[in-house]
């Protein structure tokens, strides 16, 4: 790599049928920038074309899996839809491995994954309402996974919650002090499963989610674009970047 080339935002490694894709954008806490979304979508597409890949693990560097949309370089809503759909339609299982914080759009990635594990010190929040927008596009993958009463609370308040609560409401599959120990039997099971069996079983599991994509993705993308261009979102994002309360806080 020449000195002029930017460092990759998504790194890839492979071991015994498992490709690990690591979000590696520490400068913005792995926020979903246009660049990161594009690189991750491309990396997942390559995994789908590689017969040596039995499953994909999606993880991160640093103490944050993803801080949500990059407010300085946000991806178009359609690009985020395409990324989430790529995870859902990939004919290999995708496993989230989390050892840090997950916020807003990062929870959309988590919801898109087939299996998700996190360490006990991870934390989660749907923080969109606190900057004047809504968890629009990510609802495509979050709502099918989560308890309706719980997600109503966390969508509407933006409260933080821990790994045990994330598992209770359906966002996580497993949690433990050592996330790798918690996920070890999962990865062993995937390695023992046939590629055809995994692909067809995943299609059964994701059929209803894809119906929601076909029905709602365009409307949710339009809602997201409208909200992000609003005066309240401008105040909310400015307040966030300036580390102050927005004007509406009572």
Short mmCIF file of the C-alpha atoms (twelve columns), coordinates in Angstrom:
data_MODEL
# 
_entry.id   MODEL 
# 
loop_
_atom_site.group_PDB 
_atom_site.id 
_atom_site.type_symbol 
_atom_site.label_atom_id 
_atom_site.label_alt_id 
_atom_site.label_comp_id 
_atom_site.label_asym_id 
_atom_site.label_seq_id 
_atom_site.Cartn_x 
_atom_site.Cartn_y 
_atom_site.Cartn_z 
_atom_site.pdbx_PDB_model_num 
ATOM 1   C CA . UNK A 1   0.000   0.000   0.000  1 
ATOM 2   C CA . UNK A 2   1.446   3.379   -0.959 1 
ATOM 3   C CA . UNK A 3   1.603   6.252   1.508  1 
ATOM 4   C CA . UNK A 4   -1.082  8.074   -0.482 1 
ATOM 5   C CA . UNK A 5   -3.647  5.296   -0.132 1 
ATOM 6   C CA . UNK A 6   -6.087  5.548   2.780  1 
ATOM 7   C CA . UNK A 7   -6.071  2.738   5.299  1 
ATOM 8   C CA . UNK A 8   -8.977  0.300   4.976  1 
ATOM 9   C CA . UNK A 9   -11.946 0.868   7.252  1 
ATOM 10  C CA . UNK A 10  -12.855 -2.840  7.215  1 
ATOM 11  C CA . UNK A 11  -10.208 -5.529  7.714  1 
ATOM 12  C CA . UNK A 12  -10.626 -9.187  6.776  1 
ATOM 13  C CA . UNK A 13  -9.081  -12.402 8.103  1 
ATOM 14  C CA . UNK A 14  -9.946  -16.077 7.603  1 
ATOM 15  C CA . UNK A 15  -9.586  -19.206 9.731  1 
ATOM 16  C CA . UNK A 16  -11.163 -22.644 9.251  1 
ATOM 17  C CA . UNK A 17  -14.104 -21.484 7.184  1 
ATOM 18  C CA . UNK A 18  -14.852 -18.358 9.224  1 
ATOM 19  C CA . UNK A 19  -14.102 -14.955 7.710  1 
ATOM 20  C CA . UNK A 20  -13.849 -12.182 10.282 1 
ATOM 21  C CA . UNK A 21  -14.661 -8.657  9.108  1 
ATOM 22  C CA . UNK A 22  -13.392 -6.069  11.569 1 
ATOM 23  C CA . UNK A 23  -14.667 -2.498  11.582 1 
ATOM 24  C CA . UNK A 24  -11.479 -0.461  11.984 1 
ATOM 25  C CA . UNK A 25  -12.289 3.240   12.006 1 
ATOM 26  C CA . UNK A 26  -11.175 4.303   15.508 1 
ATOM 27  C CA . UNK A 27  -11.115 8.021   14.710 1 
ATOM 28  C CA . UNK A 28  -14.930 8.121   14.674 1 
ATOM 29  C CA . UNK A 29  -15.680 5.073   16.869 1 
ATOM 30  C CA . UNK A 30  -16.569 2.957   13.829 1 
ATOM 31  C CA . UNK A 31  -19.389 5.320   12.910 1 
ATOM 32  C CA . UNK A 32  -21.271 4.433   9.745  1 
ATOM 33  C CA . UNK A 33  -19.625 6.792   7.276  1 
ATOM 34  C CA . UNK A 34  -20.263 6.554   3.559  1 
ATOM 35  C CA . UNK A 35  -16.825 4.956   3.191  1 
ATOM 36  C CA . UNK A 36  -17.247 2.337   5.899  1 
ATOM 37  C CA . UNK A 37  -20.719 1.367   4.663  1 
ATOM 38  C CA . UNK A 38  -19.372 0.945   1.131  1 
ATOM 39  C CA . UNK A 39  -16.345 -1.100  2.221  1 
ATOM 40  C CA . UNK A 40  -18.415 -3.383  4.452  1 
ATOM 41  C CA . UNK A 41  -20.999 -3.986  1.725  1 
ATOM 42  C CA . UNK A 42  -18.213 -4.892  -0.721 1 
ATOM 43  C CA . UNK A 43  -16.491 -7.175  1.801  1 
ATOM 44  C CA . UNK A 44  -19.729 -9.056  2.476  1 
ATOM 45  C CA . UNK A 45  -20.318 -9.453  -1.255 1 
ATOM 46  C CA . UNK A 46  -16.854 -10.992 -1.624 1 
ATOM 47  C CA . UNK A 47  -17.639 -13.404 1.217  1 
ATOM 48  C CA . UNK A 48  -20.749 -14.517 -0.658 1 
ATOM 49  C CA . UNK A 49  -18.637 -15.299 -3.728 1 
ATOM 50  C CA . UNK A 50  -15.968 -17.294 -1.856 1 
ATOM 51  C CA . UNK A 51  -16.670 -21.018 -1.447 1 
ATOM 52  C CA . UNK A 52  -14.173 -21.234 1.423  1 
ATOM 53  C CA . UNK A 53  -16.380 -19.014 3.606  1 
ATOM 54  C CA . UNK A 54  -18.773 -21.025 5.781  1 
ATOM 55  C CA . UNK A 55  -19.792 -18.070 7.969  1 
ATOM 56  C CA . UNK A 56  -18.864 -14.461 8.694  1 
ATOM 57  C CA . UNK A 57  -18.034 -12.853 12.036 1 
ATOM 58  C CA . UNK A 58  -18.582 -9.099  12.217 1 
ATOM 59  C CA . UNK A 59  -16.551 -7.397  14.954 1 
ATOM 60  C CA . UNK A 60  -14.639 -4.210  15.728 1 
ATOM 61  C CA . UNK A 61  -11.502 -2.558  17.038 1 
ATOM 62  C CA . UNK A 62  -11.597 -0.240  20.033 1 
ATOM 63  C CA . UNK A 63  -14.303 0.112   22.675 1 
ATOM 64  C CA . UNK A 64  -17.181 0.782   20.250 1 
ATOM 65  C CA . UNK A 65  -18.735 -1.638  17.782 1 
ATOM 66  C CA . UNK A 66  -20.381 1.300   16.026 1 
ATOM 67  C CA . UNK A 67  -21.441 4.752   17.192 1 
ATOM 68  C CA . UNK A 68  -24.198 4.925   14.581 1 
ATOM 69  C CA . UNK A 69  -24.338 7.229   11.579 1 
ATOM 70  C CA . UNK A 70  -21.293 9.408   11.001 1 
ATOM 71  C CA . UNK A 71  -22.772 12.886  11.427 1 
ATOM 72  C CA . UNK A 72  -19.928 14.450  9.414  1 
ATOM 73  C CA . UNK A 73  -20.063 11.954  6.514  1 
ATOM 74  C CA . UNK A 74  -23.385 10.096  6.677  1 
ATOM 75  C CA . UNK A 75  -24.186 7.456   4.077  1 
ATOM 76  C CA . UNK A 76  -27.310 7.955   1.974  1 
ATOM 77  C CA . UNK A 77  -30.226 6.054   3.548  1 
ATOM 78  C CA . UNK A 78  -30.339 3.834   0.453  1 
ATOM 79  C CA . UNK A 79  -26.732 2.767   1.051  1 
ATOM 80  C CA . UNK A 80  -27.521 1.744   4.629  1 
ATOM 81  C CA . UNK A 81  -30.552 -0.195  3.376  1 
ATOM 82  C CA . UNK A 82  -28.316 -1.965  0.856  1 
ATOM 83  C CA . UNK A 83  -25.805 -2.896  3.575  1 
ATOM 84  C CA . UNK A 84  -28.456 -4.285  5.913  1 
ATOM 85  C CA . UNK A 85  -30.051 -6.204  3.057  1 
ATOM 86  C CA . UNK A 86  -26.636 -7.612  2.067  1 
ATOM 87  C CA . UNK A 87  -26.233 -9.070  5.563  1 
ATOM 88  C CA . UNK A 88  -29.754 -10.502 5.573  1 
ATOM 89  C CA . UNK A 89  -29.511 -12.028 2.073  1 
ATOM 90  C CA . UNK A 90  -25.956 -13.351 2.350  1 
ATOM 91  C CA . UNK A 91  -26.265 -17.118 2.067  1 
ATOM 92  C CA . UNK A 92  -23.808 -17.569 4.920  1 
ATOM 93  C CA . UNK A 93  -24.645 -16.931 8.586  1 
ATOM 94  C CA . UNK A 94  -23.349 -13.622 9.922  1 
ATOM 95  C CA . UNK A 95  -22.378 -13.529 13.609 1 
ATOM 96  C CA . UNK A 96  -21.873 -10.257 15.494 1 
ATOM 97  C CA . UNK A 97  -19.066 -10.250 18.079 1 
ATOM 98  C CA . UNK A 98  -19.219 -7.213  20.352 1 
ATOM 99  C CA . UNK A 99  -16.910 -6.142  23.159 1 
ATOM 100 C CA . UNK A 100 -17.922 -2.486  23.390 1 
ATOM 101 C CA . UNK A 101 -20.674 0.047   22.887 1 
ATOM 102 C CA . UNK A 102 -23.370 0.009   20.199 1 
ATOM 103 C CA . UNK A 103 -25.424 3.056   19.355 1 
ATOM 104 C CA . UNK A 104 -28.198 3.981   16.908 1 
ATOM 105 C CA . UNK A 105 -27.368 2.705   13.411 1 
ATOM 106 C CA . UNK A 106 -24.915 0.205   14.864 1 
ATOM 107 C CA . UNK A 107 -27.922 -1.590  16.311 1 
ATOM 108 C CA . UNK A 108 -29.229 -1.968  12.767 1 
ATOM 109 C CA . UNK A 109 -26.100 -3.968  11.915 1 
ATOM 110 C CA . UNK A 110 -26.608 -6.029  15.059 1 
ATOM 111 C CA . UNK A 111 -30.235 -6.721  14.156 1 
ATOM 112 C CA . UNK A 112 -29.296 -7.782  10.636 1 
ATOM 113 C CA . UNK A 113 -26.900 -10.456 11.901 1 
ATOM 114 C CA . UNK A 114 -28.232 -13.974 12.350 1 
ATOM 115 C CA . UNK A 115 -26.543 -14.540 15.704 1 
ATOM 116 C CA . UNK A 116 -25.110 -11.938 18.078 1 
ATOM 117 C CA . UNK A 117 -22.850 -12.216 21.103 1 
ATOM 118 C CA . UNK A 118 -21.498 -9.523  23.392 1 
ATOM 119 C CA . UNK A 119 -19.342 -9.232  26.468 1 
ATOM 120 C CA . UNK A 120 -20.998 -8.250  29.719 1 
ATOM 121 C CA . UNK A 121 -19.477 -4.749  29.674 1 
ATOM 122 C CA . UNK A 122 -21.045 -3.810  26.325 1 
ATOM 123 C CA . UNK A 123 -23.764 -1.166  26.276 1 
ATOM 124 C CA . UNK A 124 -26.550 -0.279  23.854 1 
ATOM 125 C CA . UNK A 125 -28.762 2.722   23.054 1 
ATOM 126 C CA . UNK A 126 -31.162 3.844   20.354 1 
ATOM 127 C CA . UNK A 127 -29.975 7.446   20.622 1 
ATOM 128 C CA . UNK A 128 -31.725 8.847   17.534 1 
ATOM 129 C CA . UNK A 129 -34.514 10.625  19.411 1 
ATOM 130 C CA . UNK A 130 -31.940 12.622  21.357 1 
ATOM 131 C CA . UNK A 131 -30.640 14.289  18.191 1 
ATOM 132 C CA . UNK A 132 -34.038 14.906  16.607 1 
ATOM 133 C CA . UNK A 133 -34.398 11.926  14.269 1 
ATOM 134 C CA . UNK A 134 -35.861 8.417   14.475 1 
ATOM 135 C CA . UNK A 135 -34.517 4.855   14.116 1 
ATOM 136 C CA . UNK A 136 -36.113 4.612   10.682 1 
ATOM 137 C CA . UNK A 137 -34.045 2.411   8.350  1 
ATOM 138 C CA . UNK A 138 -32.679 0.237   11.150 1 
ATOM 139 C CA . UNK A 139 -36.225 -0.717  12.121 1 
ATOM 140 C CA . UNK A 140 -36.142 -3.090  9.152  1 
ATOM 141 C CA . UNK A 141 -33.820 -5.380  11.107 1 
ATOM 142 C CA . UNK A 142 -34.403 -4.348  14.725 1 
ATOM 143 C CA . UNK A 143 -38.179 -4.647  15.041 1 
ATOM 144 C CA . UNK A 144 -38.384 -8.312  13.927 1 
ATOM 145 C CA . UNK A 145 -35.807 -9.250  16.589 1 
ATOM 146 C CA . UNK A 146 -37.004 -7.424  19.671 1 
ATOM 147 C CA . UNK A 147 -39.729 -7.459  22.296 1 
ATOM 148 C CA . UNK A 148 -42.285 -4.764  21.302 1 
ATOM 149 C CA . UNK A 149 -42.751 -3.294  24.774 1 
ATOM 150 C CA . UNK A 150 -39.023 -3.100  25.411 1 
ATOM 151 C CA . UNK A 151 -38.155 -1.600  22.052 1 
ATOM 152 C CA . UNK A 152 -40.879 1.033   22.502 1 
ATOM 153 C CA . UNK A 153 -39.217 2.132   25.732 1 
ATOM 154 C CA . UNK A 154 -35.698 2.266   24.342 1 
ATOM 155 C CA . UNK A 155 -36.694 3.837   21.005 1 
ATOM 156 C CA . UNK A 156 -38.629 6.609   22.777 1 
ATOM 157 C CA . UNK A 157 -36.226 7.401   25.624 1 
ATOM 158 C CA . UNK A 158 -32.761 6.784   24.173 1 
ATOM 159 C CA . UNK A 159 -31.764 5.129   27.469 1 
ATOM 160 C CA . UNK A 160 -28.676 2.988   27.685 1 
ATOM 161 C CA . UNK A 161 -29.085 -0.692  28.542 1 
ATOM 162 C CA . UNK A 162 -26.653 -3.512  29.201 1 
ATOM 163 C CA . UNK A 163 -25.923 -6.881  27.613 1 
ATOM 164 C CA . UNK A 164 -28.227 -8.836  29.885 1 
ATOM 165 C CA . UNK A 165 -31.124 -6.578  28.912 1 
ATOM 166 C CA . UNK A 166 -30.134 -6.762  25.231 1 
ATOM 167 C CA . UNK A 167 -30.294 -10.554 25.458 1 
ATOM 168 C CA . UNK A 168 -33.609 -10.465 27.321 1 
ATOM 169 C CA . UNK A 169 -35.301 -8.350  24.652 1 
ATOM 170 C CA . UNK A 170 -33.909 -10.354 21.735 1 
ATOM 171 C CA . UNK A 171 -31.080 -8.204  20.378 1 
ATOM 172 C CA . UNK A 172 -28.403 -10.634 21.539 1 
ATOM 173 C CA . UNK A 173 -28.189 -14.403 21.294 1 
ATOM 174 C CA . UNK A 174 -25.533 -14.872 23.986 1 
ATOM 175 C CA . UNK A 175 -23.593 -12.770 26.459 1 
ATOM 176 C CA . UNK A 176 -20.810 -13.558 28.888 1 
ATOM 177 C CA . UNK A 177 -17.694 -12.271 30.577 1 
ATOM 178 C CA . UNK A 178 -15.685 -13.691 27.645 1 
ATOM 179 C CA . UNK A 179 -17.555 -13.224 24.387 1 
ATOM 180 C CA . UNK A 180 -15.238 -15.598 22.529 1 
ATOM 181 C CA . UNK A 181 -15.983 -18.384 25.005 1 
ATOM 182 C CA . UNK A 182 -19.702 -17.647 24.653 1 
ATOM 183 C CA . UNK A 183 -19.504 -17.805 20.854 1 
ATOM 184 C CA . UNK A 184 -17.177 -20.838 20.645 1 
ATOM 185 C CA . UNK A 185 -19.989 -23.451 20.471 1 
ATOM 186 C CA . UNK A 186 -21.799 -21.308 17.907 1 
ATOM 187 C CA . UNK A 187 -18.799 -21.197 15.571 1 
ATOM 188 C CA . UNK A 188 -18.149 -24.909 16.137 1 
ATOM 189 C CA . UNK A 189 -21.745 -25.650 15.151 1 
ATOM 190 C CA . UNK A 190 -21.460 -23.556 11.985 1 
ATOM 191 C CA . UNK A 191 -18.245 -25.329 10.987 1 
ATOM 192 C CA . UNK A 192 -20.025 -28.679 11.387 1 
ATOM 193 C CA . UNK A 193 -22.998 -27.616 9.218  1 
ATOM 194 C CA . UNK A 194 -23.246 -28.057 5.462  1 
ATOM 195 C CA . UNK A 195 -23.109 -24.973 3.224  1 
ATOM 196 C CA . UNK A 196 -26.399 -25.946 1.576  1 
ATOM 197 C CA . UNK A 197 -28.079 -26.580 4.904  1 
ATOM 198 C CA . UNK A 198 -26.946 -23.223 6.258  1 
ATOM 199 C CA . UNK A 199 -28.012 -21.293 3.155  1 
ATOM 200 C CA . UNK A 200 -31.484 -22.804 2.958  1 
ATOM 201 C CA . UNK A 201 -32.089 -22.549 6.697  1 
ATOM 202 C CA . UNK A 202 -31.090 -18.886 6.646  1 
ATOM 203 C CA . UNK A 203 -33.585 -18.270 3.819  1 
ATOM 204 C CA . UNK A 204 -36.336 -19.713 6.012  1 
ATOM 205 C CA . UNK A 205 -35.324 -17.485 8.913  1 
ATOM 206 C CA . UNK A 206 -35.086 -14.256 6.919  1 
ATOM 207 C CA . UNK A 207 -38.106 -14.559 4.612  1 
ATOM 208 C CA . UNK A 208 -40.342 -12.305 6.732  1 
ATOM 209 C CA . UNK A 209 -37.572 -9.746  7.207  1 
ATOM 210 C CA . UNK A 210 -37.081 -9.494  3.448  1 
ATOM 211 C CA . UNK A 211 -40.811 -8.973  2.998  1 
ATOM 212 C CA . UNK A 212 -40.472 -5.920  5.247  1 
ATOM 213 C CA . UNK A 213 -37.535 -4.660  3.159  1 
ATOM 214 C CA . UNK A 214 -39.585 -4.954  -0.026 1 
ATOM 215 C CA . UNK A 215 -42.597 -3.262  1.561  1 
ATOM 216 C CA . UNK A 216 -41.067 -0.551  3.757  1 
ATOM 217 C CA . UNK A 217 -37.473 0.252   2.770  1 
ATOM 218 C CA . UNK A 218 -38.285 3.075   0.356  1 
ATOM 219 C CA . UNK A 219 -40.643 4.810   2.795  1 
ATOM 220 C CA . UNK A 220 -38.208 4.477   5.707  1 
ATOM 221 C CA . UNK A 221 -35.342 5.815   3.584  1 
ATOM 222 C CA . UNK A 222 -37.451 8.837   2.665  1 
ATOM 223 C CA . UNK A 223 -38.374 9.372   6.333  1 
ATOM 224 C CA . UNK A 224 -34.725 9.204   7.354  1 
ATOM 225 C CA . UNK A 225 -33.671 11.712  4.692  1 
ATOM 226 C CA . UNK A 226 -36.482 14.109  5.690  1 
ATOM 227 C CA . UNK A 227 -35.638 13.958  9.375  1 
ATOM 228 C CA . UNK A 228 -31.891 14.408  8.902  1 
ATOM 229 C CA . UNK A 229 -32.528 17.562  6.841  1 
ATOM 230 C CA . UNK A 230 -34.866 19.082  9.464  1 
ATOM 231 C CA . UNK A 231 -34.171 22.046  11.751 1 
ATOM 232 C CA . UNK A 232 -34.463 19.912  14.893 1 
ATOM 233 C CA . UNK A 233 -31.938 17.390  13.571 1 
ATOM 234 C CA . UNK A 234 -29.557 20.238  12.732 1 
ATOM 235 C CA . UNK A 235 -29.807 21.490  16.315 1 
ATOM 236 C CA . UNK A 236 -29.478 17.967  17.706 1 
ATOM 237 C CA . UNK A 237 -26.406 17.106  15.661 1 
ATOM 238 C CA . UNK A 238 -24.765 20.452  16.378 1 
ATOM 239 C CA . UNK A 239 -25.392 20.013  20.094 1 
ATOM 240 C CA . UNK A 240 -23.940 16.505  19.976 1 
ATOM 241 C CA . UNK A 241 -20.779 17.673  18.205 1 
ATOM 242 C CA . UNK A 242 -20.455 20.617  20.607 1 
ATOM 243 C CA . UNK A 243 -21.021 18.332  23.620 1 
ATOM 244 C CA . UNK A 244 -23.972 20.309  24.958 1 
ATOM 245 C CA . UNK A 245 -27.677 19.719  25.496 1 
ATOM 246 C CA . UNK A 246 -29.938 20.537  22.533 1 
ATOM 247 C CA . UNK A 247 -32.358 23.416  22.918 1 
ATOM 248 C CA . UNK A 248 -35.371 21.196  23.684 1 
ATOM 249 C CA . UNK A 249 -33.959 19.576  26.825 1 
ATOM 250 C CA . UNK A 250 -36.131 20.527  29.826 1 
# 
